[in-house]
Amino acid sequence: MVHGDRRVWESAVINEYLDEVFPNPPLLPNNAIGKAQARIWIDFANTRFVPAFSSLLRSPDIQKQEEAKKELYKHLEFIENEAFGKLSKDGPYWFGESISLVDFTFFPWFERWAALKKYRDFPLPAEFTRIKQWKHALKERDSVKAIANPKEFYIERYAKFATPVAV
């Protein structure tokens, strides 16, 4: 991203930069423990969730796909129980009533889920009801609707990663 004459890269860093440059509304909790928890979840997304998602989508090996499905399922279970079962309480977002950088970090991967369903027969499991409620709440935001792509966009975009090239 270029802002003025400066460049910033890496999505999590860009998100925090934008939150600092455009502080209203704030996208991190206003207390130290809340900010730390947000950064822990963002790190979880970047170091565990996204790699499992990518591994499942990109691996041509059926055994590795099955392992990746188990790992991704385990991460979904953790998110359902620890984030939505404890942090969000009854609110629609990761930290309750206020949307945060954590929501914006995870949501793009759930938008792309159609590719996992199509190419790896891995729909979002029905038992993760809080995740589904969260996803719906984000999809209904005007800011998300303004930039949303149809599921076909992701299916087409990820076809080259999910389908091994014949040699």
C-alpha positions as CSV (number, residue, x, y, z in Angstrom):
1,M,0.0,0.0,0.0
2,V,1.2,3.5,-0.8
3,H,0.1,6.3,1.4
4,G,1.7,9.7,0.6
5,D,5.3,8.9,-0.4
6,R,5.6,5.9,2.0
7,R,5.0,2.2,1.3
8,V,3.6,-0.3,3.8
9,W,3.2,-4.0,3.2
10,E,1.8,-7.2,4.8
11,S,-1.9,-7.1,5.5
12,A,-1.8,-7.2,9.3
13,V,0.7,-4.3,9.3
14,I,-1.4,-2.4,6.8
15,N,-4.5,-2.9,8.9
16,E,-2.8,-1.5,12.0
17,Y,-1.4,1.4,10.1
18,L,-4.8,2.3,8.7
19,D,-6.3,2.0,12.2
20,E,-3.7,4.5,13.5
21,V,-3.9,6.9,10.6
22,F,-7.7,6.8,10.5
23,P,-8.6,6.2,14.1
24,N,-12.4,6.6,13.9
25,P,-13.9,4.2,14.4
26,P,-11.1,2.4,16.4
27,L,-10.5,-1.1,15.2
28,L,-8.6,-2.4,18.2
29,P,-9.9,-2.6,21.7
30,N,-9.1,0.5,23.8
31,N,-7.4,-1.4,26.6
32,A,-4.0,-3.1,26.8
33,I,-5.3,-6.7,27.3
34,G,-7.9,-6.3,24.5
35,K,-5.2,-5.1,22.1
36,A,-2.9,-8.0,23.2
37,Q,-5.7,-10.5,22.6
38,A,-6.5,-9.0,19.2
39,R,-2.8,-9.3,18.2
40,I,-2.8,-12.9,19.4
41,W,-5.8,-13.7,17.2
42,I,-4.3,-11.9,14.2
43,D,-1.1,-14.0,14.8
44,F,-3.2,-17.1,15.0
45,A,-4.8,-16.3,11.7
46,N,-1.5,-15.6,10.0
47,T,0.5,-18.5,11.5
48,R,-2.0,-21.3,11.9
49,F,-5.4,-20.7,10.2
50,V,-4.3,-19.3,6.8
51,P,-1.5,-22.0,6.4
52,A,-4.0,-24.8,7.1
53,F,-6.5,-23.2,4.6
54,S,-3.7,-22.9,2.0
55,S,-2.4,-26.3,2.6
56,L,-5.8,-27.9,2.1
57,L,-6.4,-25.9,-1.1
58,R,-3.0,-26.2,-2.7
59,S,-2.0,-29.8,-1.9
60,P,-2.5,-32.3,-4.7
61,D,-1.9,-35.2,-2.3
62,I,-5.1,-36.7,-0.9
63,Q,-3.5,-37.8,2.3
64,K,-2.1,-34.2,2.9
65,Q,-5.5,-32.8,2.1
66,E,-7.1,-35.0,4.8
67,E,-4.5,-33.9,7.3
68,A,-5.2,-30.3,6.4
69,K,-8.9,-30.8,6.8
70,K,-8.4,-32.1,10.3
71,E,-6.1,-29.3,11.2
72,L,-8.5,-26.6,9.8
73,Y,-11.4,-28.3,11.6
74,K,-9.4,-28.1,14.8
75,H,-8.8,-24.4,14.2
76,L,-12.5,-23.8,13.5
77,E,-13.4,-25.5,16.7
78,F,-10.9,-23.4,18.6
79,I,-12.4,-20.2,17.1
80,E,-16.0,-21.3,17.8
81,N,-15.2,-22.1,21.5
82,E,-12.5,-19.6,22.4
83,A,-13.4,-16.5,20.3
84,F,-17.2,-16.7,19.9
85,G,-17.8,-18.8,23.0
86,K,-15.9,-16.5,25.3
87,L,-14.7,-13.2,23.8
88,S,-17.7,-12.1,21.8
89,K,-20.3,-13.1,24.3
90,D,-23.6,-12.4,22.6
91,G,-22.2,-9.8,20.2
92,P,-21.9,-10.4,16.5
93,Y,-18.2,-9.7,16.2
94,W,-15.0,-11.2,17.6
95,F,-15.0,-8.8,20.5
96,G,-18.7,-8.5,20.9
97,E,-20.6,-5.4,19.7
98,S,-17.6,-3.6,18.1
99,I,-16.0,-4.8,14.8
100,S,-12.2,-5.1,15.0
101,L,-9.1,-5.8,13.0
102,V,-9.5,-9.5,14.0
103,D,-12.8,-9.6,12.2
104,F,-11.2,-8.1,9.1
105,T,-8.2,-10.4,9.3
106,F,-10.3,-13.6,9.3
107,F,-13.2,-12.6,7.1
108,P,-11.5,-12.8,3.7
109,W,-10.6,-16.4,4.3
110,F,-14.3,-17.2,5.0
111,E,-15.3,-15.3,1.8
112,R,-12.9,-17.7,0.0
113,W,-14.4,-20.8,1.6
114,A,-16.4,-21.5,-1.6
115,A,-13.1,-22.6,-3.1
116,L,-12.6,-25.2,-0.4
117,K,-16.1,-26.4,-0.8
118,K,-15.7,-26.7,-4.6
119,Y,-12.2,-28.2,-4.9
120,R,-11.8,-30.1,-1.6
121,D,-15.4,-30.9,-0.6
122,F,-15.0,-29.1,2.6
123,P,-18.0,-26.9,3.3
124,L,-18.0,-24.8,6.5
125,P,-19.2,-27.4,9.0
126,A,-22.8,-26.9,10.2
127,E,-21.9,-27.3,13.9
128,F,-20.0,-24.0,13.9
129,T,-23.1,-21.9,14.3
130,R,-21.4,-18.9,16.0
131,I,-18.9,-18.7,13.1
132,K,-21.7,-18.8,10.7
133,Q,-23.6,-16.0,12.6
134,W,-20.4,-13.9,12.6
135,K,-19.8,-14.4,8.9
136,H,-23.4,-13.4,8.2
137,A,-23.0,-10.2,10.4
138,L,-20.0,-9.2,8.4
139,K,-21.5,-10.0,5.0
140,E,-24.4,-7.6,5.9
141,R,-22.2,-4.6,6.7
142,D,-22.4,-1.9,4.0
143,S,-18.6,-1.6,3.9
144,V,-18.3,-5.3,3.1
145,K,-21.1,-5.3,0.6
146,A,-19.4,-2.5,-1.2
147,I,-16.3,-4.6,-2.0
148,A,-17.7,-8.2,-1.9
149,N,-17.0,-10.6,-4.7
150,P,-19.4,-13.4,-5.6
151,K,-18.3,-16.9,-4.6
152,E,-17.7,-17.7,-8.3
153,F,-14.9,-15.1,-8.2
154,Y,-13.0,-17.2,-5.6
155,I,-13.8,-20.5,-7.3
156,E,-12.3,-19.2,-10.5
157,R,-9.4,-17.4,-8.9
158,Y,-8.3,-20.5,-6.9
159,A,-8.8,-23.0,-9.6
160,K,-5.1,-22.9,-10.6
161,F,-4.0,-23.6,-7.1
162,A,-6.5,-26.4,-6.4
163,T,-6.1,-28.2,-9.7
164,P,-2.7,-29.8,-10.2
165,V,-1.1,-29.0,-13.5
166,A,-0.4,-32.1,-15.7
167,V,3.3,-32.5,-16.5
